[in-house]
């Protein structure tokens, strides 16, 4: 029989509502600095052994020419399995604009993403993260981005892979616009990756981050906890993580929240650890 004090402790323990994952971009300077000798193949090992994190989000920029290299991907998957690490998604950049006004270029951009859909499926991910860049009027960009996204979602159907859009500059950082894009695409595989910090639409226009996350959460298939700087108490000075976690909880989302440290005040390892510590406290506060 459990001692009364231990029984009380067990009853009072709260299971966290969300898991914590690590976005590879948190360590982008580390992986790009060849003098440090960090192999992108070891990202899941680093996540588990250095940070105690068991789920990862890849960035395609660290794996050029590897999307259809089955031997390489098999080794990456082997290292994940060896550490008990789950692959969640691949963040895809520099593959063309899915909302390009030129239909031929838009089709090319969609096709360029096919290989990452296949790689994501091979690794056991649920999604690829894409950008919804376009040109033209507010309405024209909405229509064009929706067209490219829907075409890519239809390809994703073959591999059981979702296509999710991050608020990532331009009109995609206008949550009202991106929400309308989601409604226009109207496909079960399309979704969002709300980022706590990427709400700068232009040099002189910024969307309210709390309203933006709230508006994007109905389509969320992931969440990105962007961080830059911390105060003496360990709080992020630009974003109230406790308020954000309340918004995420109230949306009904129950999944992983990814650490994406992008600051320069701390080195990448210290910044990632600081973000993890804050995120753990914020998650506990809403669990």
C-alpha positions in Angstrom: 0.0 0.0 0.0 1.3 3.5 -0.9 2.2 5.8 1.9 -0.3 8.7 2.3 2.2 11.3 1.2 3.2 9.4 -1.9 -0.5 8.7 -2.7 -1.2 12.4 -2.5 1.7 13.2 -4.8 0.5 10.7 -7.4 -3.0 12.1 -7.3 -1.7 15.7 -7.7 0.6 14.9 -10.6 -0.6 16.3 -13.9 0.2 14.7 -17.2 1.3 17.3 -19.8 -1.2 18.1 -22.5 1.5 18.5 -25.2 4.7 16.8 -26.2 7.8 18.8 -26.9 9.7 18.5 -30.2 12.8 20.2 -31.6 12.9 22.1 -34.8 16.2 21.6 -36.5 16.4 25.3 -37.3 17.1 25.9 -33.6 20.6 24.6 -34.5 21.0 26.0 -38.0 24.3 27.8 -37.2 25.6 24.7 -35.6 24.9 22.5 -38.7 26.1 25.1 -41.1 29.5 25.6 -39.3 31.5 22.8 -40.8 34.3 23.4 -38.2 32.0 22.1 -35.5 31.7 18.7 -37.3 28.0 18.2 -36.6 26.4 15.8 -39.1 22.7 16.4 -39.9 22.3 12.6 -39.8 22.9 13.0 -36.0 20.1 15.5 -35.5 17.9 12.9 -33.8 20.8 11.7 -31.6 21.6 15.3 -30.6 17.9 16.0 -29.8 17.7 12.9 -27.5 21.1 12.9 -25.9 21.8 16.6 -25.5 18.3 17.9 -24.9 16.2 14.9 -23.8 13.7 15.5 -26.6 12.1 12.5 -28.4 10.5 14.1 -31.4 12.1 16.1 -34.3 11.2 18.5 -37.1 13.7 18.5 -40.0 14.7 21.3 -42.3 15.2 20.3 -45.9 18.1 22.8 -46.4 20.4 20.5 -44.4 19.7 17.5 -46.7 20.3 18.8 -50.2 20.1 16.0 -52.8 19.0 13.5 -50.1 15.2 13.5 -50.5 15.3 10.4 -52.7 18.5 8.9 -51.4 17.0 5.8 -49.7 20.3 4.6 -48.3 20.8 8.0 -46.6 17.2 8.2 -45.3 17.4 4.7 -44.0 20.4 5.6 -42.0 18.6 8.7 -40.6 15.6 6.5 -39.7 17.9 4.0 -38.1 19.4 6.7 -35.9 15.9 7.9 -34.9 14.9 4.3 -34.1 18.0 3.8 -32.1 17.3 6.8 -29.9 13.5 6.3 -29.7 13.0 9.5 -31.6 9.8 10.2 -33.6 10.1 12.1 -36.9 7.2 14.7 -37.2 7.7 16.8 -40.2 10.1 18.3 -42.8 10.2 22.1 -43.2 10.6 22.8 -46.9 12.2 25.9 -48.4 13.7 27.0 -51.7 11.6 24.7 -53.8 9.6 27.5 -55.7 6.5 29.4 -54.8 3.3 27.3 -54.5 1.3 30.5 -55.3 3.4 31.6 -58.2 1.3 33.7 -60.7 2.9 31.8 -63.6 1.0 28.6 -63.9 4.0 26.7 -65.2 6.2 27.8 -62.3 3.5 27.1 -59.8 3.2 23.5 -61.2 7.0 23.2 -61.0 7.0 24.3 -57.4 4.3 21.7 -56.6 6.4 19.0 -58.4 9.5 20.1 -56.6 7.9 19.3 -53.3 6.9 15.8 -54.3 10.3 14.4 -53.3 9.9 15.8 -49.8 6.5 14.3 -49.4 8.0 10.9 -50.3 10.9 11.5 -47.9 8.5 12.4 -45.1 6.6 9.2 -45.6 9.8 7.2 -45.6 10.8 8.7 -42.3 7.4 8.3 -40.7 6.5 12.0 -40.6 2.9 13.2 -40.6 3.5 16.4 -42.6 5.8 18.6 -44.7 5.8 22.4 -43.9 5.6 24.6 -47.0 5.4 28.3 -47.7 2.4 30.0 -49.4 4.3 32.8 -51.2 2.6 34.5 -54.1 2.2 37.8 -55.9 -0.7 40.1 -56.8 -3.6 41.4 -54.9 -4.9 40.1 -51.6 -7.5 38.0 -53.4 -5.3 36.9 -56.2 -2.6 35.6 -53.9 -5.3 33.7 -51.9 -6.6 32.0 -55.0 -3.1 31.2 -56.4 -1.7 29.8 -53.1 -4.9 27.7 -52.6 -4.4 26.2 -56.1 -0.8 25.2 -55.4 -1.6 23.8 -52.0 -4.5 21.8 -53.2 -2.5 20.2 -55.9 0.2 19.3 -53.4 -2.3 17.9 -51.0 -3.7 15.6 -53.7 -0.1 14.2 -54.1 0.1 14.0 -50.3 -2.9 11.7 -50.3 -0.9 9.0 -52.0 1.6 8.9 -49.1 -0.7 9.9 -46.2 1.3 13.1 -45.7 -0.2 16.5 -44.8 0.8 19.8 -46.2 1.0 22.5 -43.6 1.6 26.2 -43.9 3.5 28.3 -41.5 3.0 32.0 -41.0 6.3 32.9 -42.6 6.3 36.4 -44.0 4.3 38.3 -46.5 0.5 37.6 -46.5 1.1 34.3 -44.8 1.8 36.3 -41.7 -1.7 37.7 -41.9 -3.7 35.0 -40.1 -7.0 36.2 -41.5 -5.6 35.7 -45.1 -4.1 32.3 -44.3 -7.3 31.2 -42.7 -9.2 32.0 -45.8 -6.6 30.1 -47.9 -7.3 27.1 -45.7 -11.0 27.4 -46.3 -10.4 27.8 -50.0 -8.2 24.8 -50.3 -10.9 22.8 -48.4 -8.8 19.5 -48.3 -8.4 17.3 -45.2 -4.6 17.2 -45.7 -4.0 21.0 -45.7 -3.3 22.6 -42.3 -1.3 25.2 -40.5 1.9 25.4 -38.4 1.2 28.4 -36.2 4.5 30.1 -35.2 4.5 32.3 -32.1 6.7 34.9 -33.6 6.4 35.1 -37.4 3.7 37.7 -37.8 5.6 40.5 -39.6 3.7 41.1 -42.8 6.0 43.9 -44.1 8.6 46.3 -42.7 5.9 48.5 -41.3 3.1 46.0 -40.6 2.8 43.3 -38.0 -0.2 41.1 -37.1 -1.1 40.6 -33.5 0.6 37.3 -32.6 -2.0 36.2 -30.0 -4.9 36.8 -32.4 -3.0 35.3 -35.2 -2.3 32.0 -33.3 -5.9 31.8 -32.2 -7.1 32.3 -35.8 -4.7 29.6 -37.2 -5.2 27.0 -34.5 -8.4 25.4 -36.0 -6.2 24.0 -38.9 -3.1 23.3 -36.8 -1.3 20.0 -37.3 1.7 21.3 -35.4 2.8 24.4 -33.3 6.1 26.3 -33.4 7.3 27.9 -30.2 9.5 30.7 -31.6 11.9 32.2 -29.1 14.6 34.9 -29.3 15.4 36.5 -25.9 14.8 35.8 -22.3 14.6 37.9 -19.1 16.2 37.0 -15.8 13.2 34.8 -14.8 13.6 32.8 -18.0 10.5 34.3 -19.8 10.6 35.1 -23.5 10.5 38.9 -23.7 8.6 39.1 -27.0 6.0 36.4 -26.4 4.0 35.4 -23.3 4.4 31.7 -23.5 1.8 31.1 -20.8 -0.8 33.1 -22.7 0.1 31.3 -25.9 -0.3 27.9 -24.3 -3.7 28.9 -23.0 -4.7 29.8 -26.6 -3.3 26.5 -27.9 -5.1 24.5 -25.2 -8.4 26.3 -25.7 -8.3 25.4 -29.4 -8.5 21.7 -28.6 -5.1 20.9 -30.1 -3.3 18.0 -28.4 0.0 17.3 -30.1 3.6 18.4 -30.2 4.9 21.9 -29.7 8.2 22.5 -31.4 11.1 24.5 -30.0 12.4 27.0 -32.5 15.1 29.1 -30.9 16.2 31.9 -33.3 18.0 34.3 -30.9 21.6 35.4 -30.8 22.0 36.5 -27.1 22.5 32.8 -26.1 24.3 30.2 -28.1 22.0 27.7 -29.8 22.4 25.0 -27.2 21.7 27.4 -24.3 18.8 29.0 -26.2 17.2 25.7 -26.9 17.5 24.6 -23.3 16.1 27.9 -22.1 13.1 27.5 -24.5 12.6 24.0 -23.4 12.6 25.0 -19.7 10.1 27.8 -20.3 7.9 25.6 -22.5 7.8 22.8 -19.9 6.6 25.3 -17.2 4.0 26.8 -19.6 2.7 23.4 -20.6 2.4 22.4 -16.9 0.5 25.6 -16.1 -2.3 24.6 -18.6 -2.3 20.8 -18.0 
